[in-house]
């Protein structure tokens, strides 16, 4: 949405008036310090992770009637948006607000510019990572990284007004109801069937939970995902993209309604980020909810580790939840096919490029003791840290590389044909550098190629009806 409005303005605006309006849009932007919780950037040679936060803060015209008008706001709706390195696919991971988790200590910039560390809280609702005890979006970023292991680049925060103004700017968002819904708490009262909602009706729709499903937040997440996927389809349609007036309304609404981290609080940076985020086709955009199980109190939920861990691993490894042709990378996969050396013939030097102390020694011990890779050596820390584990080898060591990849569960992308080095005996040896994806000796580094069964998942190109 940032991209659509800003690019439209660039196409139709010239001269002094355009410059003044550009400055006006820049002045609309509200920014908050990320307190070092984000990477502070993005680039074309790696995936992009943006945290989208919807707060239930009741500021703004007409919003006090929704209940807790005095609240500082919570992380009521939180989505981790992961855009693949090749920009062909996107995964949007919803974090349930009522999930019990640990909120870490959060260094936070105060109004006077000083920094204060807000103490963490163990076993509390996720939504308390924002607003409570003076926590800002940077604390929500740290909490999501603790939960998923995903390093986040930037955040954007939307309040109630953002939902109302952005839905109005695009001319309304199509939704579908499988039954009549009358929810006095969200103020949604619509009959069964298709509707186009904007303004207060759009806000009511994304806030509804008591009148659908089991009446909980997980059901509301489904409605929010339906709303956002429909909004994406609307934004991709010609009736939006070909209407300069609508696009300019969108730019005005977006710059007023959203709060961003200070590293992207400039229209040029937002435009660049928007262009990076907007490439995936709708069929390659997946909305998924962090897997959870009911807690004993009946009001909160707990992370379902057996399903969550492989899902989060797929995000960290940049694995798509859809079958994207470009991501199959057949040439890489072929590196794993072929004959494999005997473990006793594998020569490898091991370096630690991860943040796990002793990773190289632990891996050496495991390889020699449990796997029979006796010609392995560990040479301490790598020259510099790296995110992903890599295995460099000469072409004539391909059989050894395939054996080690099989033993360690290395993905095809970790294998780097090229040049090996020598071991202490002066013999050629492969170079294994453990990255931040290393979780322990004997734990496969390769992420699953398929999402766990039974997780809540919606494709952006598919319309669904609220039940």
Helices and strands as residue ranges (DSSP letters): H 2-12, H 15-28, E 30-32, E 48-55, G 64-66, E 75-83, E 90-95, E 100-103, E 106-109, E 115-118, E 121-125, G 126-129, G 132-134, H 137-148, E 154-158, H 160-169, E 173-177, E 181-183, E 188-190, E 193-197, H 200-207, H 217-236, H 238-241, H 244-257, E 258-261, G 262-264, H 267-277, G 282-284, E 285-289, E 292-294, E 301-303, H 305-316, H 325-328, H 330-334, G 343-345, E 347-352, H 359-370, E 375-381, E 390-393, G 395-397, H 398-408, G 412-414, E 415-417, E 421-422, E 428-434, E 457-459
